[in-house]
Amino acid sequence: MNHPVVIIGGGLAGLSTSILLARANVPVILIEKDTYPRQKVCGEYISIESEKFVNQLGVETSTLPHIHTLHLSSFSGKMARLPLSPGGFGISRQYLDHQLSIIAKQAGVELLTGIRVKSIEDNHVQLLSGETIEASLVLGAYGRSNPLSGLKIPKNQKQYIGIKYHVRSSAPADVIEMHVFKGGYCGFSKVENEVYCLCYLGTADDLKAYRGDIANYEAGILHQNPHLRARLLEVEKITPPITTSQFHFQVHRGDHRGHLLLGDATGFIPPITGNGMSLAFRSAAQTAPQIIDFYQGRKTKADIFRQQDAYINHYAKGRIRSGVFLQNLLLKQNYISDNLLFFGLNHFPFMGDILTGKAVGAPIMYPQ
């Protein structure tokens, strides 16, 4: 083939796929609307299932904080301390995406940053500037909500907002905290360079009730959980709040109008599982070999579209449904169920193993 593979979106799925393709001598153009380094709303905890794959890509993780314990608190102040098996590690998206962008360029990816795509028609990508790029195959790795996807969030669905800070703290480096509050939950764990990530999901309606004032919203809603209040008062915020919205927690699709989808564009898992990044990496590891075969003439476009649908229906859908189950289990609590859940977690360790195990996948395997 004469034309490159064009990937739209330079997040984890897009960057990882571009690296794997370039290393297999497939010409790749990756188009990203932002520039690196950049902040993103993200819990910044990655399940250990991804570590070997992240190392294969070229990102060193041995010096990063490795996390083996979960401290879970309810909106009423109950607390459970659970072992995380196999655990995970902390790394900021600002650092991780930037490192992957450097590795991609070193591998031979043509990385176009600060550029927006207007439309995709078959194998033609039209940029907002008016230029058109012809591709052998177009991949949409543009995230969960992008006009290019054609996805419309149902009007009757509860609208969520995500807010993230980087902070300083004296908290243990090997613990991730998850604090439930009215309408949402907050994750807290260490990343690189003595920095911690504090990221929470709440409802847009609750924030509107405080006229969009984040500080007042936190004081009025998040502080109702005494453990979360103590953590929020203990930390020193070193970045302003970064916000995002347009969450739709379900499987979307494997392709759209002739282009293949990757990562969050295929479906979005609730962040309470801490596995959105792992699913992005897994998407790259699953898809890249199919694209290499297509580019080298061993598979047709229809073949890789069918394999992508099979991956989504047989694997990703199950992971996302497990994530929705865990989120609902914590958010839809009442006084009785809250007492029962935390009594069980504190007195029957196998319950914690079952719950944390539902959020974890097998190690991502990619041939050396």
N, C-alpha and C positions, 0 to 999 in steps of 0.2 A: 504494500500500500504506500501511497505517496504522501498522504496527509497525516498530521499528528493526531493523537488522542487529545481532546480538549476537555479539561476538568474545570468546572465553574464552582468556585468555593475553596478557600485555602484553610479550612479547619483541619481537624485531625484526620477525618476520612479522606479528604481531598489530598492533603499533603502526603499521607502515608501511601496512598495508592500511586501518586505521582512518583514517589521514590522507588517503589517496587517496579513500576513500569520502566522507568529510566534505566534502572540497573539491568533490566532484561533487554536493553537496546530498543525499546519502543519510544519514539519521539513523543514528548508530552509538552503541552502548553497548559499551565495552570493560571486561571484568572481569579484574582481576589480583589474585592472592592475596598478593603482596608490596606494598611501598611503594617509591617512588623517592626518592633514588638507592639502588641496591642492587648488591652484588657478584655476579658469576656466574663459574663456572669456564669459561674461554674463552681461546683463544690470542690474541685481540685483534689479529689481523692480518687485514686484509680485502683481497682481490684487487682490483686496479685496475678490474676489470670493473664494480664496484659504485659507483665514485666519482661518476660523473655522476648516478646515481639518488639517492645519498645527498644530493648537493647539491640536487637537485630537491625532496627532502623538506624541506630547509631547514637541514641540518647543514653548516657550513662546514668544509672539510678542507684548505684551502691552507696553514695553519700547522702541520698535523700532520706527523710524520715520515713520509717516503716512502721505501720500501725497495726496493732494486734488486739485492741480492746475497744469495745463500743460502750459509751455511757449514754443511756437512753432515758429521757425524762418525759413525763406526761404533762399535759396542760395544768393538772391539779397539783403537780409537784412531786409525784412519785418517781423513783429512780431505780433503774436496773443496770447492772454492770455485767456485760456479756463478752466472752472471748470471741474474737473474729477469726474464723478459720476459712480460708488460709490468710486473710488479712489483705492489706494493700499498702500503697505508698502515696505520699503527698508531693505534688508538684504544681506550680502555678501555670495557668494557660498562657500567661504572658511569656514565661520562659520556655515552656514546652513548644508552643507554636513557632516561636522565633527559632529555636534550635532545629526544628523540623524544616523550616523554610531554608535555613543555611544548608542543611544536608541535601535538600531537594536540588538546590542550585548546584551544589558540588557534584550531584549525580547526573546533571545534565538537563534538568527540567528548565524550560523557559518560563520563568515566574513573572507574571505581569500583575503588579500590585497597584492599588488606587484606581482600579478600572472597573466600571460597571457594565453589565450585560443588559441589553435592551430586550432581546428575544432570541429564541432558538427555533429554527425551522429545519427539520430533518438534521442534516449534518452541517448546517450553516449557523454560526454564532454571530449575531449582530451586536456590536458594542454601542454604548450610548453615544460615543463619539462619531458614529456612522460607519466605522470600519467593519468589514465582515471577515471572519476567519472560517475557512473550510476545514472540516475535520474528517477523519475516518470513523470516529465515534465520539459522541458527546456524553460526558458524565455530569450529572447534577449533584454536587456535594455542597449545596448552598444552604443547608440547615433546615430547621423545622418550619420556618415561615418565610416564604419568598414568593413574590408575584409570579416568578417563572414556574412554580410548582403547580399553580392552579388550585391549591388547597384552600378551602374555605372552612373556617372554624364555625361549628353550629352556633346559632345565635342564643340558644337556650343553655349553652354550656357555661359553667362557672368560669369566670375569667381570673387568671392568676398573674401575679407579678413576681419577678425575681430580683433580689437586691444582694449585692456582694461588697464586702470591704476586705482590704488587707489590713492586718492589725499586728500589734506587738502583744505578747502575753507571757505569763509564767506557767502556762498549762503544760502538762506532760506531752512529750513529743510523740509517744507511741499510742495515743488515745484519740479516737474520733468521737465527738459528742453530737448527739441528735436530740434536739429539744422541741417538743411539740407545743404549739400554742393555738389559740382560737383561730381556726381557719388555715393553719399552716405549720411549718416546721423549719428549724434552723440547724444547719450543719456547721461544725467548727473543728478544724484540724490544722496541723502544721504543714507548711510547704518548705521551700528552700530558703536559705539565708536568714534564718531566725524569724521568719514571717509566718503568720497564721492566716488562714482563709476563714472568714465568717460570712456565710451565704444562706439566705433564707427565701422561702417561698410563702407568699401570703395572697390573700384575695384582693382583687382590684377594688371591690366595693368597700372593704374595710379601710383601705388607704384613702379612698374618696371621702369617707366619713370624716377623715382628718384633713380634708382639703388638700390632699397630696403632700402634707408635711411629714416627711419620713421620720424625723426625730420625735414628733408628737405621736405618730403611729406606733413607733417602737415602745415609747413610754406607756402608751395606753393599752396596747395589745400584747406585745412580746413580754413586757415586764410582769404580766400576770402569772407566767411560769417563774417561780422563784429561782430555779437553777439557771434559767436563761437570763433573768434579770441580773444575777450575780456575775455571770460571764460578761454581759454587755457593759456592766459598770467596771469590770476589772481590766478590760482590754484598752489599748491605746490605738485609736484609728489612725492609720498612716496614709489612707487614700480616701477620697470622697466616695459616696455610694455610687455604684455602677448598677444600672437597672435594665431590665428586659421584660417582655410580655409575650402574648400570643402563644400560650402553651396549649397543646392538644395531645393528650396522653393516649395514643393508640397507634396501631400500624396504619400507614398511609398506603403506599404502593411501591413497586419495584422499578417502575419506569413511567414516564409521562411524555406524551407527544413525541415519541421516537428517541428520547434520550434516557439512559440508564441512571438510576438514583442510588446514592450512597449515604451512609451515616444517618443523621437525624432526618434527612429528607425522606427516608423510607418509613420512619416511625419514631416516635419519641417516648422514651421510658421515663417515668417519674423520677426526679432527682434523688428521692429518698433512698434509692438502692445504691447510689454511688457508682453506677455502671454505665452511664451514658457514654463516657469516654471509651470504656472497654468495647461497647457495641460498635463505636465508630472504628476502632482498630480492627475488630473482627470483620466488619464490613469490607475493609480494605484487603485483609488477608484472604477473605473468601472470594472477592471479585477480581483482584489483580491477575491471578492465574488464568481466569476465563478470558480476560481482555488480551493477555499475551497470546493465548491460543487463537483468538479471533484475529489479532493483528498479523500473526504468522500464517494465517490461512487454514488452521486446523478446526476452527469452529465458525459458524455463521452468527450473525447478529441475533437471529431468532434463538439460537442455542443458548447464548449467554443471558438473554432475557428470560428464558424458561428456567435456567439455573438460578437466576436471581429471585424469581418468584418462589421457587422451591425453598430457597434459603429463608426467605421472609416467612413463608407459611409454615415451615417445619421447625424453624429455630427462633427467629427474631420475635415472632408473634407470641411464643410462649414466654420469652424473657420479659416482654413488655406487659403481658397480662399478669405475671408474677409481681412486677413492679407496681401495677395499679392495685393489686390485692393488698400489698404491704402498705401502700399509701392510705388506702381506705381503712385498713385495720387500725391505723393510728389516728387518722383525722375524724373518723366517725365514731368516736368514743363517747360514752356517757358515764355517769358515776359508777354504775354497776360493772359495765364491761371494762372500764379503766382499772378498777380494783382487781377484777379477775385476771386481766392480762398481766399486770405487774406482779400480782401474787404468784402466778404461774412462772413468770420469767425469773423471779428471785428464788423460788423453791424447787423448780424442776428444770435443771440446766438444759435438758434435751430440747425444751421448747425454744430456747434461744438458738440452739444449733439448727433447728428446723427453719426458723424465721430468717436467720442470716444466710443459711444455705440456699434459700429460695432466690437470693439476689446474686448468686455467684455462678459463673460458668466454668467449664473446663479450660485449661491453659490454651491460649491461642497458638496454633501450630502453623508455621510457615517454613517451607523447605529452605535450607541454607543455600 
